[in-house]
Amino acid sequence: CHVCGSKAQRIHSQEKRSIRDLNIGSTRVWINCAYRKVVCIPCNRIVVEDLEFFEPYSRVTRRLALFVHELCKVLTVHDVAKHFGLNWKTVKTIDKYFLEQQYGETDYQGLRILAVDEIAISKGHHYMTVVLDYLSGRVVWVGKERTKDTLKNFFSGMTNEQRQAIEAIAMDMWDPYIHAVSKHVPHVKIVFDLFHVVSSFGKVIDKVRNAEFRKASKQDRDVYIGSKYILLKNKRNIRKKKHREHLKQLLSLNETINTVLILKDKLKHIWYYRSRTWAIKALDEWCLLADTLNHPYVRKFTNMLKRYSYGIINHCDYHIHTSKLEGVNNKIKVIKRKAYGFLDERYFSLKIIQA
């Protein structure tokens, strides 16, 4: 019996099948074989006998299936199917079968520090959540959407001991993630990523620029045009002389924009501190400077920063960030590009974990 491995009591029937095998050179090979259906008492049903060289109900040999799976690591499903003359669905099914065997069960062992981020898998705000073992760089888990239930599903697969072993999680300031962590692993320190915070402030800078543009006189408006990306870039990355002159002209013209750029530079420095006391002091000073502008967009950002200050200060204890996931995101883009998008989200998740 191929299910339980016990000896069958009697033969039910005999069948014949043509099984695809590995090519010999460029020649495609089939094996014509006879096999038996047998009566298995322990399973209480009729089953296919256990044959070493192919899986029951499969049309390819095990060695071909394994080779197909290995090729799918470096080639597209379409290319592998074309090479062997197989249906692409057969190739995908084979690859998915092996991936399920290797990565189907989430490995929660040894997790202490995690990084969590979302990835956009298609247009229309369709996301998946990726959980990374920060210390090893291993993708631990991939889940649908980016809701609090998404991370709930991740934590629910853990034992209490495994949850208690987690110390810190790097993420952006996304409330559903925060709520899930606070509920299921309340002892864990949440660390907010510098890149996401600075990126959020970049949107504030652009809103301030647009507001100042609307207030500017007609003769000054030309200075604001084309300044968006100059303002968002780090000063050291502005290499063209005309761009540096453009920035200098804009800053001399508008004190508000000058101040928000100073705030952007000072904001990054908060993450450089290793002392919680000094980091809190730097954050308070930043908020005081921001309040002097008395600008609605800046004030809204300052209030948000105060609300999430705990995750910024926690960086003093755990110098972690989500930039480690950038390498994973690049691999995901390659996977999507090779597959021209994935309709099977489970298969997509397994390919991400494999990568």
Residue pairs with C-beta under 8 A, 6 or more apart in sequence:
1 7
1 8
1 38
1 40
1 42
1 43
1 47
1 49
1 50
2 47
2 48
2 49
2 50
2 51
2 56
3 40
3 43
3 47
4 40
4 42
4 43
5 50
6 40
6 41
6 42
8 38
8 39
8 40
8 47
8 49
9 38
9 39
9 40
9 41
10 38
10 39
11 36
11 37
11 38
11 39
12 36
12 37
12 38
12 39
12 46
13 36
13 37
14 34
14 35
14 36
14 37
15 34
15 35
15 36
15 37
16 32
16 33
16 34
16 35
17 32
17 33
17 35
17 59
18 30
18 31
18 32
18 59
19 30
19 31
19 32
19 33
19 53
19 54
19 58
19 59
19 60
19 61
20 28
20 29
20 30
20 31
20 59
20 60
20 61
20 64
20 84
20 86
21 29
21 30
21 31
21 60
21 61
21 63
21 64
22 29
22 61
22 63
22 64
22 67
23 29
23 84
28 84
28 85
31 53
31 61
33 51
35 48
35 49
35 51
36 48
36 49
37 46
37 47
37 48
37 49
38 46
38 47
38 48
38 49
39 46
40 46
40 47
47 56
48 56
48 57
50 56
52 62
53 61
53 62
53 63
54 60
54 61
54 62
55 62
55 65
58 65
59 90
60 68
60 86
60 90
60 94
64 84
65 94
65 97
65 98
66 98
68 80
68 84
68 86
68 91
68 94
68 95
69 94
69 95
69 97
69 98
69 99
71 80
71 83
72 80
72 91
72 94
72 95
73 354
75 83
76 338
76 339
77 88
77 91
77 92
77 95
77 339
78 88
80 86
80 91
81 87
81 88
81 90
81 91
84 91
92 344
92 347
95 347
96 344
96 346
96 347
96 350
99 347
99 350
99 351
99 353
99 354
100 350
102 354
103 350
103 353
103 354
104 350
106 140
106 141
106 154
106 157
107 140
108 140
108 157
108 158
108 159
108 162
109 162
110 133
110 136
111 133
111 140
111 162
111 165
111 166
112 135
112 165
112 166
112 167
112 168
113 133
113 134
113 135
113 166
113 167
113 168
113 169
113 170
113 318
113 320
114 131
114 132
114 133
114 134
114 140
114 166
114 168
114 169
114 170
115 131
115 132
115 134
115 169
115 170
115 171
115 320
115 321
115 322
115 324
115 325
116 129
116 130
116 131
116 132
116 151
116 169
116 170
116 171
116 177
116 322
117 129
117 130
117 132
117 171
117 172
117 322
117 325
117 329
118 127
118 128
118 129
118 130
118 146
118 174
119 127
119 128
119 129
119 130
119 329
119 332
120 126
120 127
121 127
121 128
121 336
121 342
121 345
121 348
122 341
127 145
127 146
128 142
128 143
128 144
128 145
128 146
128 345
128 348
128 349
129 142
129 143
129 144
129 145
129 146
129 150
129 151
129 154
129 177
130 139
130 141
130 142
130 325
130 328
130 332
130 352
131 139
131 140
131 141
131 142
131 143
131 151
131 154
132 138
132 139
132 140
132 324
132 325
132 328
133 139
133 140
134 170
134 320
134 324
137 324
137 327
139 328
139 352
139 353
139 355
140 353
141 154
141 353
142 348
142 349
142 352
142 353
143 150
143 151
143 153
143 154
143 349
144 150
144 345
146 174
146 176
146 177
147 176
148 176
148 177
148 179
148 180
148 183
149 180
150 176
150 180
151 176
151 177
151 180
151 181
151 184
152 180
152 183
152 184
155 163
155 180
155 184
155 185
156 184
163 184
163 185
164 187
166 185
166 188
167 188
167 189
167 318
168 188
168 189
168 190
168 191
168 314
168 317
168 318
168 320
169 181
169 185
169 188
169 189
169 190
169 191
170 191
170 192
170 193
170 318
170 320
170 321
170 322
171 177
171 178
171 181
171 190
171 191
171 192
171 193
171 322
172 192
172 193
172 196
172 322
173 192
173 196
173 197
173 200
173 304
173 308
173 311
178 190
181 188
181 190
182 190
189 314
189 317
189 318
190 310
190 311
190 314
191 311
191 314
191 315
191 318
191 320
191 321
192 308
192 311
192 312
192 314
192 315
193 321
193 322
193 323
194 268
194 271
194 315
194 321
195 321
195 322
195 323
196 322
197 267
197 305
197 312
198 264
198 267
198 268
200 301
200 304
201 263
201 264
201 267
201 301
202 232
202 264
204 260
204 297
204 298
204 300
204 301
205 231
205 232
205 257
205 260
205 261
205 264
206 228
206 231
206 232
207 297
208 256
208 257
208 260
208 295
208 297
208 298
209 224
209 227
209 228
209 231
209 257
211 295
211 297
212 224
212 254
212 256
212 257
213 221
213 224
216 223
216 224
216 254
220 253
223 246
223 249
223 250
223 253
224 250
226 246
227 246
227 247
227 250
230 238
230 243
230 246
230 247
230 250
231 247
231 250
231 257
231 261
235 247
235 265
238 244
238 247
250 257
251 257
251 258
251 261
256 293
256 295
259 289
259 292
259 293
260 293
260 295
260 298
262 289
263 286
263 289
263 290
263 298
266 282
266 286
266 289
267 286
269 282
270 279
270 282
270 283
270 286
270 312
271 312
271 315
273 279
273 282
273 316
274 316
274 319
275 316
276 313
276 316
276 317
279 312
279 313
279 315
279 316
280 309
280 313
283 305
283 309
283 312
283 313
286 305
287 302
287 305
287 306
290 298
290 299
290 301
290 302
291 299
291 302
293 299
305 312
328 352
328 355
331 352
331 355
332 352
332 355
335 342
335 348
335 351
335 352
335 355
336 342
339 348
339 351
342 348
342 351
